[in-house]
Amino acid sequence: MKKSVIIMLSLLCVVLSAHSQVLNRQSYVTYGETYLGKPWKALSMTSFARYQEDGNRVEYESQVFGRRRQLAALVMAEVVEQKGRFMADIITGLDSMLAEPWWGIPAHYRYDAPRYDEQTVDLFNAESASLLAWTGKTLGSSIEALKPGMGERIAREIDHRILKSALGSNYWWKKAAMNWNAWICSNWLTCVCLYEKDAQKRQQAVTEIEGCMRRFIDGYPNDGGCDEGTAYWDRAAASLFESLYLLDKMQKEGLATVTILDYQKEKVARMGAYIYNMYIGGGYCVTFADTHDNKSVIQLNILYPFAVWLGDQQMRSLAAYVAAAKNFWQDPAALYATSGNFPTLGRELMLLALTDQLAKEKASEPTNTAWYPDLQVKTFRSAEAKKKGGSNGLFCAFKGGHNGENHNHNDVGSLIVYADGEPLLIDCGAGEYTDKTFSNERYLIWTMQTAYHNAPLINGYNQTEGKKYAATVVKEDENSLTLELSKAYQEEADVNTWQRTVTMDKDEIEITENYSLKSFKASTRLIFITPVKPEVSTPGRIKLGKHTITYPMGWMNAGMEDISDKLDPILKSMWGDKLYRIGIGLNNAKMSGKVTLKIK
């Protein structure tokens, strides 16, 4: 038996697992049945070309991801049931997917139509290849019985599109310390592990992937923080783990010589711990930088295997909490269906091979606070939140950093506040990605501007993008953080100094602004974004449901605007249909001062 098949079979142990009484495996079958007999919708090349015409990437992506979702659902149902009911649909889907000239998306391609001879390795053709690799290996004999030769066809396409295209190429992402590197490498390595027959090429690929992984780890902040935000953690640090896991398996089975397993282990552990250190409560995580989801950031099928790998008990306990809170044991397919842009089959098998351990874990929500000195991100919990848990009391996260971060938002000095596990003052995240999102027009998008973050608009100026526009730490202690923000703004803002201090005082948040300006150009406003309709009619007091923001009367005045018309479908899915922007302005032309706001 080929060693790559042994690796695959070790992950399929769930099929005969003794925990069938604990895990409702029928859930996967029911999910797969929703696609039985359903047609495979053709991809529209008009939709592909649309990205070049008007910047819309969502239309084609939804078609691609829908087809992958359909295949992943059918495959998992067949893996669990093993009766052949889903095989005809799977064969049709494989035929359809293998006929696609390229498996990626137009935003990552230089032509307005995919070409078979131009196999650019991007995020989604690599992930599509991984899905096909796992499908081909888990159902190989059943596929061949129904359609002889399809197994070899899968192998040829994976070789052409990924194995040959990735090896030895000079892609920019191979040197990057962000999600593209780790995400692509994990899927590339899956294909190498399961489909590379040539031992020399397999070792060459492993050596090259290890080089990519080292550059990824080396480029990460030493504190282990993810400047892309929690939304990208599962495709950054967690994808790094996925590669480590596969390399460990390959080494043990004699498939390759591996050298990276002990590389910077403490730093890798901190990279894993980041996800629970950014946990708020009630399923929410801190959402600085780009995010398209505010309550399903944590993916169980990678969180728990990573936790076991690290031996991190707090991470394991969070995984057990997520499993219970999201009804994993009764309806695992509901989580599987949302475990990425389309379900991640390999990760799900990895999780299910560990269900016996997961069932024994003690579940708990993190209630700790954290300070990330490299990212300059600090979290606070009120006394009530520390005592009763993350879904109680106040939580605050305050960030410094710089405006050259990955997925940057020009948000140095911004903060978020959650109350009783629900959003009160938010970072909007990112709406639908378009051609502008990753272009020189990025900061024309409102969600990327200082004016729509919980930060100061000094003399009427937004912050400026670029690494040199940064905060410096003035003082950090257990309950407070003071940042100097003046260098985050261009010279024309005429700022001598702007120090913002955030303090958690038992069950109250204090925000102190200590500033000096060179000149007065326009009213300076403190901006706050909230999904809770504000009541601002009482001077010195802003009502947000049962919570309040108080500010000094005489010094400041508050206004509110409804910005709900700016919300696209993704932002509505995160925050609801309504969003408001509060502006608390300095109502005089004083060149310096010190003011304190309180949230309770």
Buried (B, 14 or more C-beta within 10 A) or exposed (E): EEBBBEBBEEBBBBBEBEBBEEBBBBBBBEBBBEBEEEEBEEBEBEBBBBBBEEBBBBBBBEBBBBBBBBBBBBBBBBBBBEEEBBBBBBBBBBEBBBEBBBBBBBBBBEEEBBEEEEBBBBBBBBBBBBBBBBBBBBBBEBBBEEBEEBBEBBBEBBBEBBBEBBBEEEBEBBEBBBBBBBBBBBBBBBBBBBBBEEEEBBBBBBBBBBBBBBBBBEEBBEBBBBBBBBBBBBBBBBBBBBBBBBBBBBBEBEBBEBEBEEBBEEBBBBBBBBBBBBBBBBBBBBBBBBBBBBBBBBBBBBBBBBBBBBEBEBBBBBBBBBBEEBEBBEBBBEBBBBBBBBBBBBBBBBBBBBBBBBEEBEBBBBBEBBBBBEBBBBBBBBBBBBEBBBBBBBBBBBBBBBBEBBBBBBBBBBBBBBBBBBBBBBBBBBBBBBBBBEEEEBBEBEBBBBBBBBBBBBBEBBBBBBEEBBBBBBEBEEEBBBBBBBBBBBEEBBBEBBBBBBBBBEEBBBBBBBBBBEEBBEBBBBBBBBBBEBEBEEEBBBBBBEBBBBBBEEBBBBEBEEBBEBBEEBBBEBBEEBBBBBBBBBEEEEEEBEBBBBBB
